Amino acid sequence: MPRPQTYQRDDVVESAKRAFWARGFDGTAITDLEEATGLSRSSIYAGFGTKRGLFDVALDQYSESFIIPLLSPMEREGAGSNEIAAFFLNVKGVLLRDPVSGQRGCLMVNSVAEMAGRQNGDTESRGVAYRDRLRGAFWNALKGTASSGEIEPSAVGQWAALLGAATFGVWLTARLDPVDAAGVCDQIVAEVRSWRSGPSGDAPGLTIALYRQAMAGAVVFPLALILRRDELRGLSRKQLGVAALSGTLLALHFATWIPSVKMTTVAASVVLVTSSPIFVAAGSRVLFGERVSGVAFGGILVGLVGAAIVSGGDVAISARALEGDLLAVAGALAAGGYFLAGRRLRQEVSLLTYVGVVYATCAVVLAPVAILSGVRLTGFDGRTWMMLVLLAVVPQLFGHTIFNFVLHDVSATLVSISIMGEPVGSTLLAVAFFGEVPPWTALLGGVLILAGIYVAVTAQGRAGRKAPGPEPAVTPLE
């Protein structure tokens, strides 16, 4: 006897959906639907027209109850790589929650695979709509990912198509082995997360800066507490403030320059950030009355050309590239301020006291920036940790500490010119410890950088000898 028309339509559709999901459209007979729904054949035909009609309604209900909630986080404004990773982690959770249901895969993908190529406009149109909405969701989240500098804007469309196809592949793989499909989800998540953090064996730039400063600070600050305790206690508020300002400017240098590399071209970023000697020269002229000769300025320009060659000489023009260029300039200004503050305070404070406060301050400022940025801070291989230690020891403890040492007697301009050679030192470290052979462009650019440093330093030294005079008057910080 047919069920009265007072049946709950949603319950019937849910039961039919499960039957189609378990057996497919072709494998589900009308008798299976009668058994699953409790309706008679005539009631099914009266309520839904045909078996195909009930199938289409079941697909729509599946889309509303499962597909749309799964995709909606990626479709929201401001979505990015976190939402993409969360999507695949949710799919993984569905696959592993129940091995039996996990092996059923996705009803929409199953239906598209089963009925592809048939003269079935309704199911095909639903499949195309699902594919387009899936790609659109990825595209929206990838657009946010590109805006944060994790991928190139030109790659958004390619990644959207690839991730869409990968999603279809995951669901079809689940029909054979849901555990294997869940593993594929993990691999996709690892790839997506690497956009922000770098490959698992590489540390992101902000992480490198943090560990470099933290490791160096962990060495010099305790030494300052032991060997310069009285001097530390005797620092005036202004002296302590200038030292803290110097450390903050160093942190600002890293926090602005590192993101700029992903927003503009490498060449533009490197050249702009290494232009700090120009700003230091201007600041030294105003603050300390220190002049820069024309030949020395020419040496600075030669060094900038060398930096452009080392970085590849690529160029780009776009609003995003302009934003990256401005960040690189901000990094150069911050570096200039760091050297000027050091030049000022090193007239009154010992080296160990100064670098102890500066390096520790820089690490303290960078730590929340790195955490809030979501960059990877752990899980690196031994090679990466070795490089982090080397960067803390060689460029920071030796390099920057020597620069801060000579700031007592040498102008900030000359010191900032000398630091243009840091990329050359990093290249030599890579050759010595990891056998990485640099390209010929790096060698040529390195030669020009060193030549520019030599010209600028010797010219400025000759200019100083020709015009002897008293040291610039410095008002003590009290």
VEXDREN-2710 file (C-alpha; in Angstrom, 1 decimal):
% VEXDREN-2710
k/r/px/py/pz
1/MET/0.0/0.0/0.0
2/PRO/1.5/3.4/-1.0
3/ARG/2.8/5.6/1.8
4/PRO/0.5/8.7/2.3
5/GLN/1.8/12.0/0.9
6/THR/2.5/13.1/4.4
7/TYR/6.0/11.5/4.3
8/GLN/9.0/13.7/5.1
9/ARG/10.5/14.6/1.7
10/ASP/13.9/15.4/3.1
11/ASP/14.1/12.0/4.9
12/VAL/13.2/10.3/1.6
13/VAL/15.8/12.2/-0.3
14/GLU/18.5/11.4/2.3
15/SER/17.7/7.7/2.1
16/ALA/17.8/7.7/-1.7
17/LYS/21.1/9.7/-1.6
18/ARG/22.7/6.9/0.5
19/ALA/21.4/4.3/-1.8
20/PHE/22.8/6.0/-4.9
21/TRP/26.0/6.8/-3.1
22/ALA/26.5/3.1/-2.2
23/ARG/25.6/1.6/-5.6
24/GLY/25.8/4.3/-8.2
25/PHE/23.0/5.4/-10.4
26/ASP/23.0/2.4/-12.7
27/GLY/23.5/-0.1/-9.8
28/THR/20.5/1.3/-7.9
29/ALA/17.2/-0.4/-9.0
30/ILE/13.8/1.1/-8.3
31/THR/13.3/-1.8/-5.9
32/ASP/16.4/-0.7/-4.0
33/LEU/14.9/2.8/-3.7
34/GLU/11.6/1.4/-2.5
35/GLU/13.4/-0.5/0.2
36/ALA/15.6/2.4/1.2
37/THR/12.9/5.1/1.3
38/GLY/9.9/3.0/2.3
39/LEU/7.9/4.5/-0.6
40/SER/6.2/2.4/-3.3
41/ARG/7.2/2.7/-6.9
42/SER/4.1/4.8/-7.6
43/SER/4.8/7.2/-4.7
44/ILE/8.4/7.7/-6.0
45/TYR/7.1/8.4/-9.5
46/ALA/4.4/10.7/-8.1
47/GLY/6.8/12.7/-5.9
48/PHE/9.9/12.8/-8.2
49/GLY/8.7/11.9/-11.7
50/THR/11.4/9.3/-12.4
51/LYS/14.3/7.6/-10.9
52/ARG/16.5/10.2/-12.6
53/GLY/14.4/13.0/-11.0
54/LEU/15.0/11.5/-7.5
55/PHE/18.7/11.1/-8.3
56/ASP/19.0/14.8/-9.3
57/VAL/17.2/16.0/-6.2
58/ALA/19.6/13.7/-4.1
59/LEU/22.6/15.4/-5.9
60/ASP/21.3/18.8/-5.0
61/GLN/20.7/17.8/-1.4
62/TYR/24.3/16.4/-1.2
63/SER/25.7/19.6/-2.7
64/GLU/23.8/21.8/-0.1
65/SER/24.6/19.6/2.9
66/PHE/28.3/18.7/2.1
67/ILE/29.9/20.4/-0.8
68/ILE/28.9/24.0/-0.1
69/PRO/29.9/24.0/3.6
70/LEU/33.2/22.4/2.6
71/LEU/34.0/25.1/0.0
72/SER/32.6/28.2/1.7
73/PRO/35.6/29.0/3.9
74/MET/37.7/29.3/0.7
75/GLU/35.1/31.5/-0.9
76/ARG/35.1/34.1/1.8
77/GLU/36.9/37.4/1.5
78/GLY/40.4/37.2/2.9
79/ALA/40.8/33.5/2.4
80/GLY/44.3/32.2/1.8
81/SER/46.6/29.2/2.1
82/ASN/45.3/28.3/5.5
83/GLU/41.8/27.8/4.1
84/ILE/43.2/25.7/1.3
85/ALA/45.1/23.5/3.7
86/ALA/42.0/23.3/6.0
87/PHE/39.9/22.1/3.0
88/PHE/42.2/19.1/2.3
89/LEU/42.5/18.3/6.0
90/ASN/38.7/18.2/6.2
91/VAL/38.6/15.9/3.2
92/LYS/41.1/13.7/4.9
93/GLY/39.0/13.7/8.1
94/VAL/36.0/12.5/6.0
95/LEU/38.0/9.7/4.5
96/LEU/39.4/8.4/7.8
97/ARG/36.4/9.0/10.0
98/ASP/34.7/5.8/8.7
99/PRO/36.6/3.5/6.3
100/VAL/33.4/2.2/4.8
101/SER/31.8/5.5/4.1
102/GLY/35.3/6.9/3.2
103/GLN/35.5/4.3/0.4
104/ARG/32.3/5.7/-1.1
105/GLY/34.2/8.8/-2.1
106/CYS/32.3/11.9/-3.2
107/LEU/28.8/11.4/-4.6
108/MET/29.1/14.2/-7.0
109/VAL/32.5/13.1/-8.4
110/ASN/31.3/9.5/-8.5
111/SER/28.2/10.6/-10.6
112/VAL/30.3/12.6/-13.0
113/ALA/32.7/9.7/-13.5
114/GLU/29.8/7.2/-14.0
115/MET/27.8/9.2/-16.4
116/ALA/30.4/11.2/-18.3
117/GLY/29.9/11.2/-22.0
118/ARG/26.2/10.2/-21.8
119/GLN/23.4/12.3/-23.2
120/ASN/22.4/13.5/-19.7
121/GLY/22.3/17.2/-19.6
122/ASP/21.2/17.6/-16.0
123/THR/23.9/15.5/-14.4
124/GLU/26.6/16.9/-16.7
125/SER/25.6/20.4/-16.0
126/ARG/25.7/19.7/-12.2
127/GLY/29.2/18.2/-12.7
128/VAL/30.4/21.3/-14.6
129/ALA/28.9/23.6/-12.0
130/TYR/30.7/21.7/-9.3
131/ARG/34.0/21.8/-11.1
132/ASP/33.7/25.5/-11.8
133/ARG/32.7/26.3/-8.2
134/LEU/35.6/24.2/-6.9
135/ARG/38.0/26.0/-9.1
136/GLY/36.5/29.3/-8.2
137/ALA/36.9/28.6/-4.5
138/PHE/40.5/27.7/-5.0
139/TRP/41.0/30.8/-7.1
140/ASN/39.6/33.1/-4.4
141/ALA/41.8/31.6/-1.7
142/LEU/44.9/31.5/-4.0
143/LYS/44.3/35.2/-4.8
144/GLY/44.7/35.9/-1.1
145/THR/47.7/33.6/-1.0
146/ALA/49.3/35.7/-3.8
147/SER/48.5/39.0/-2.1
148/SER/50.5/37.8/0.9
149/GLY/53.4/37.0/-1.3
150/GLU/53.3/33.2/-0.9
151/ILE/52.9/32.5/-4.6
152/GLU/53.2/34.6/-7.8
153/PRO/50.0/36.2/-9.0
154/SER/50.5/34.8/-12.4
155/ALA/50.3/31.2/-10.9
156/VAL/46.8/31.6/-9.4
157/GLY/44.9/30.2/-12.4
158/GLN/47.3/27.3/-12.8
159/TRP/47.1/26.3/-9.2
160/ALA/43.3/26.6/-9.1
161/ALA/43.0/24.2/-12.0
162/LEU/45.6/21.8/-10.5
163/LEU/44.1/21.8/-7.1
164/GLY/40.7/21.2/-8.6
165/ALA/41.9/18.3/-10.6
166/ALA/43.7/17.0/-7.5
167/THR/40.5/17.1/-5.5
168/PHE/38.8/14.9/-8.1
169/GLY/41.7/12.6/-8.0
170/VAL/41.6/12.3/-4.2
171/TRP/37.9/11.3/-4.2
172/LEU/38.4/8.7/-7.0
173/THR/41.5/7.3/-5.2
174/ALA/39.4/6.9/-2.1
175/ARG/37.2/4.4/-3.9
176/LEU/40.2/2.1/-4.0
177/ASP/41.9/3.0/-0.8
178/PRO/40.7/5.9/1.5
179/VAL/43.9/5.7/3.6
180/ASP/46.0/6.3/0.4
181/ALA/43.7/9.2/-0.6
182/ALA/44.2/10.7/2.9
183/GLY/47.9/10.5/2.4
184/VAL/47.6/12.4/-0.8
185/CYS/45.7/15.1/1.1
186/ASP/48.6/15.3/3.6
187/GLN/51.1/15.8/0.7
188/ILE/48.9/18.6/-0.8
189/VAL/48.7/20.3/2.6
190/ALA/52.5/20.1/3.0
191/GLU/52.9/21.7/-0.4
192/VAL/50.5/24.5/0.4
193/ARG/52.1/25.2/3.7
194/SER/55.5/25.3/2.1
195/TRP/54.4/28.4/0.1
196/ARG/54.5/30.3/3.4
197/SER/57.2/28.5/5.2
198/GLY/59.5/27.3/2.4
199/PRO/60.4/23.7/1.7
200/SER/60.7/21.5/4.8
201/GLY/64.5/21.6/4.6
202/ASP/64.7/25.4/4.2
203/ALA/63.9/28.0/6.8
204/PRO/61.9/31.1/5.8
205/GLY/63.7/34.4/5.7
206/LEU/62.0/35.8/8.8
207/THR/62.8/32.6/10.7
208/ILE/66.5/32.9/9.7
209/ALA/66.5/36.5/10.9
210/LEU/64.9/35.6/14.2
211/TYR/67.3/32.7/15.0
212/ARG/70.3/34.6/13.8
213/GLN/69.6/37.4/16.2
214/ALA/68.4/35.1/19.0
215/MET/71.5/32.9/18.9
216/ALA/73.8/35.9/18.7
217/GLY/71.9/37.6/21.6
218/ALA/72.1/34.4/23.6
219/VAL/75.9/34.6/23.4
220/VAL/76.7/38.3/23.9
221/PHE/73.9/39.4/26.3
222/PRO/74.9/37.0/29.1
223/LEU/78.6/38.0/28.5
224/ALA/77.6/41.6/28.9
225/LEU/75.8/40.8/32.1
226/ILE/78.9/39.1/33.5
227/LEU/81.6/41.4/32.1
228/ARG/79.8/44.7/31.8
229/ARG/77.3/44.6/34.6
230/ASP/78.2/47.9/36.1
231/GLU/78.1/49.6/32.7
232/LEU/74.7/48.1/32.0
233/ARG/73.4/49.4/35.3
234/GLY/74.9/52.8/34.6
235/LEU/73.2/53.3/31.2
236/SER/71.1/56.4/31.2
237/ARG/67.5/56.2/29.9
238/LYS/68.6/58.0/26.7
239/GLN/71.5/55.6/26.1
240/LEU/69.3/52.5/26.8
241/GLY/66.6/54.0/24.5
242/VAL/69.1/54.6/21.6
243/ALA/70.4/51.0/22.0
244/ALA/66.8/49.6/22.0
245/LEU/66.0/51.9/19.0
246/SER/69.0/50.4/17.2
247/GLY/67.8/46.9/17.8
248/THR/64.3/47.7/16.8
249/LEU/65.5/49.3/13.5
250/LEU/67.5/46.2/12.8
251/ALA/64.4/44.1/13.3
252/LEU/62.4/46.5/11.1
253/HIS/65.1/46.1/8.5
254/PHE/64.5/42.3/8.4
255/ALA/60.7/42.6/8.8
256/THR/60.3/44.9/5.8
257/TRP/63.0/43.7/3.4
258/ILE/62.3/39.9/3.7
259/PRO/58.6/40.2/2.5
260/SER/59.6/42.6/-0.2
261/VAL/61.6/39.8/-2.0
262/LYS/58.3/38.0/-2.7
263/MET/56.4/41.1/-3.7
264/THR/58.8/42.6/-6.2
265/THR/61.7/41.1/-8.1
266/VAL/64.7/39.8/-6.3
267/ALA/66.9/42.3/-8.2
268/ALA/64.8/45.3/-7.2
269/SER/64.6/44.2/-3.6
270/VAL/68.4/43.5/-3.2
271/VAL/69.5/46.7/-5.0
272/LEU/67.0/48.9/-3.1
273/VAL/67.9/47.5/0.3
274/THR/71.6/47.7/-0.3
275/SER/71.1/51.4/-1.1
276/SER/71.3/52.1/2.6
277/PRO/74.8/53.8/2.3
278/ILE/73.1/56.6/0.4
279/PHE/70.7/57.2/3.3
280/VAL/73.5/56.8/5.8
281/ALA/75.7/59.3/3.9
282/ALA/72.8/61.9/4.1
283/GLY/72.2/61.2/7.7
284/SER/75.9/61.4/8.6
285/ARG/76.1/64.7/6.9
286/VAL/73.2/66.1/8.9
287/LEU/73.9/64.5/12.3
288/PHE/77.7/64.3/12.4
289/GLY/79.0/66.7/9.7
290/GLU/80.7/63.8/7.8
291/ARG/81.1/64.3/4.1
292/VAL/81.2/61.7/1.3
293/SER/83.5/62.3/-1.7
294/GLY/82.2/62.0/-5.2
295/VAL/84.6/59.0/-5.9
296/ALA/83.2/57.2/-2.8
297/PHE/79.7/57.8/-4.0
298/GLY/80.7/56.3/-7.4
299/GLY/82.0/53.2/-5.5
300/ILE/78.6/52.9/-3.9
301/LEU/76.9/52.9/-7.3
302/VAL/79.3/50.2/-8.6
303/GLY/78.4/48.1/-5.6
304/LEU/74.7/48.5/-6.4
305/VAL/75.3/47.3/-10.0
306/GLY/77.1/44.3/-8.6
307/ALA/74.2/43.6/-6.3
308/ALA/71.8/43.8/-9.3
309/ILE/73.9/41.2/-11.2
310/VAL/74.1/38.8/-8.2
311/SER/70.3/38.9/-7.8
312/GLY/69.7/38.2/-11.5
313/GLY/68.8/41.6/-12.8
314/ASP/65.1/40.8/-13.2
315/VAL/62.6/43.6/-13.3
316/ALA/58.8/44.0/-13.0
317/ILE/56.3/46.8/-13.1
318/SER/53.0/46.4/-11.2
319/ALA/51.2/47.8/-8.2
320/ARG/52.3/44.8/-6.2
321/ALA/55.9/45.3/-7.3
322/LEU/55.8/48.9/-6.3
323/GLU/54.6/47.9/-2.8
324/GLY/57.5/45.5/-2.6
325/ASP/59.9/48.2/-3.7
326/LEU/58.7/50.5/-1.0
327/LEU/59.2/47.8/1.6
328/ALA/62.7/47.3/0.4
329/VAL/63.4/51.1/0.6
330/ALA/61.9/50.9/4.2
331/GLY/64.4/48.1/4.9
332/ALA/67.2/50.3/3.6
333/LEU/66.1/53.3/5.7
334/ALA/65.9/51.0/8.8
335/ALA/69.4/49.7/8.2
336/GLY/70.6/53.2/7.8
337/GLY/69.1/54.2/11.1
338/TYR/70.7/51.2/12.7
339/PHE/74.1/52.3/11.6
340/LEU/73.6/55.9/12.5
341/ALA/72.3/55.0/16.0
342/GLY/75.4/52.7/16.4
343/ARG/77.7/55.5/15.3
344/ARG/76.1/57.8/17.9
345/LEU/76.0/55.4/20.9
346/ARG/79.4/53.7/20.3
347/GLN/81.1/57.0/21.2
348/GLU/80.0/56.4/24.8
349/VAL/79.3/52.7/25.3
350/SER/81.5/49.6/25.0
351/LEU/81.1/47.2/22.2
352/LEU/79.9/44.2/24.4
353/THR/77.3/46.3/26.2
354/TYR/76.0/47.8/22.9
355/VAL/75.7/44.6/20.9
356/GLY/74.3/42.8/23.9
357/VAL/71.3/45.1/24.2
358/VAL/70.9/45.6/20.4
359/TYR/70.9/41.9/19.4
360/ALA/68.6/40.9/22.3
361/THR/66.2/43.7/21.4
362/CYS/66.1/42.7/17.8
363/ALA/65.3/39.1/18.7
364/VAL/62.6/40.2/21.1
365/VAL/61.0/42.4/18.5
366/LEU/61.2/39.8/15.7
367/ALA/59.7/36.9/17.8
368/PRO/56.1/38.1/17.8
369/VAL/56.4/39.2/14.2
370/ALA/57.5/35.7/13.1
371/ILE/54.8/34.0/15.3
372/LEU/52.0/36.2/14.0
373/SER/53.2/35.8/10.4
374/GLY/52.7/32.0/10.8
375/VAL/56.1/31.1/9.4
376/ARG/57.7/27.8/10.2
377/LEU/59.8/27.9/13.3
378/THR/60.6/24.2/13.9
379/GLY/61.0/20.9/12.0
380/PHE/64.1/21.7/10.0
381/ASP/66.7/19.2/9.0
382/GLY/70.3/19.2/10.4
383/ARG/71.7/21.0/7.4
384/THR/69.3/23.9/7.9
385/TRP/70.1/24.1/11.6
386/MET/73.8/24.1/10.8
387/MET/73.3/27.0/8.4
388/LEU/71.3/28.9/11.1
389/VAL/74.2/28.5/13.5
390/LEU/76.7/29.6/10.9
391/LEU/74.7/32.7/10.1
392/ALA/74.5/33.6/13.7
393/VAL/78.3/33.1/14.2
394/VAL/79.8/34.4/11.0
395/PRO/77.7/37.3/9.6
396/GLN/76.2/38.3/13.0
397/LEU/78.7/37.6/15.8
398/PHE/81.7/38.3/13.7
399/GLY/80.4/40.4/10.8
400/HIS/77.9/42.8/12.5
401/THR/79.9/42.9/15.7
402/ILE/83.0/43.9/13.9
403/PHE/81.0/46.6/12.1
404/ASN/79.7/47.9/15.4
405/PHE/83.2/47.8/16.8
406/VAL/84.6/50.1/14.1
407/LEU/81.7/52.4/14.4
408/HIS/83.5/53.9/17.4
409/ASP/86.2/55.3/15.1
410/VAL/84.9/55.0/11.5
411/SER/82.0/56.8/9.9
412/ALA/78.7/55.0/9.6
413/THR/78.8/55.6/5.8
414/LEU/82.0/53.6/5.4
415/VAL/80.6/50.8/7.6
416/SER/77.4/50.6/5.7
417/ILE/79.4/50.5/2.4
418/SER/81.4/47.6/3.8
419/ILE/78.2/45.6/4.7
420/MET/77.3/45.5/1.0
421/GLY/79.7/42.6/0.8
422/GLU/77.5/40.4/3.0
423/PRO/76.0/38.5/0.0
424/VAL/79.6/37.7/-1.1
425/GLY/80.3/36.2/2.3
426/SER/77.1/34.2/2.3
427/THR/78.1/32.7/-1.1
428/LEU/81.5/31.8/0.3
429/LEU/79.9/30.0/3.2
430/ALA/77.7/28.0/0.9
431/VAL/80.7/27.0/-1.2
432/ALA/82.8/26.1/1.9
433/PHE/80.2/24.1/3.9
434/PHE/77.8/22.8/1.3
435/GLY/79.7/22.7/-2.0
436/GLU/77.2/24.9/-3.7
437/VAL/78.9/26.4/-6.8
438/PRO/77.6/29.9/-7.6
439/PRO/76.6/30.9/-11.1
440/TRP/78.9/33.1/-13.1
441/THR/76.6/36.1/-12.6
442/ALA/77.2/35.8/-8.8
443/LEU/80.9/35.7/-9.4
444/LEU/80.8/38.8/-11.7
445/GLY/78.4/40.7/-9.3
446/GLY/80.6/39.7/-6.3
447/VAL/83.7/41.2/-8.0
448/LEU/81.8/44.4/-8.7
449/ILE/80.6/44.6/-5.1
450/LEU/84.0/44.1/-3.7
451/ALA/85.5/46.6/-6.3
452/GLY/82.8/49.2/-5.3
453/ILE/83.6/48.7/-1.6
454/TYR/87.3/49.1/-2.3
455/VAL/86.8/52.3/-4.3
456/ALA/84.4/53.8/-1.9
457/VAL/86.4/53.0/1.2
458/THR/89.8/54.1/-0.1
459/ALA/88.4/57.2/-1.7
460/GLN/86.7/58.2/1.6
461/GLY/89.9/57.4/3.5
462/ARG/92.0/59.6/1.2
463/ALA/89.4/62.4/1.6
464/GLY/89.6/62.1/5.3
465/ARG/93.4/62.4/5.3
466/LYS/93.4/65.4/3.0
467/ALA/91.0/67.3/5.3
468/PRO/92.1/66.6/8.8
469/GLY/90.3/68.2/11.6
470/PRO/88.7/67.6/15.0
471/GLU/86.3/64.7/15.5
472/PRO/82.7/65.6/15.1
473/ALA/81.3/67.0/18.3
474/VAL/79.0/64.6/20.0
475/THR/76.7/65.7/22.8
476/PRO/76.7/63.0/25.5
477/LEU/73.4/61.2/26.0
478/GLU/72.4/61.8/29.6
END
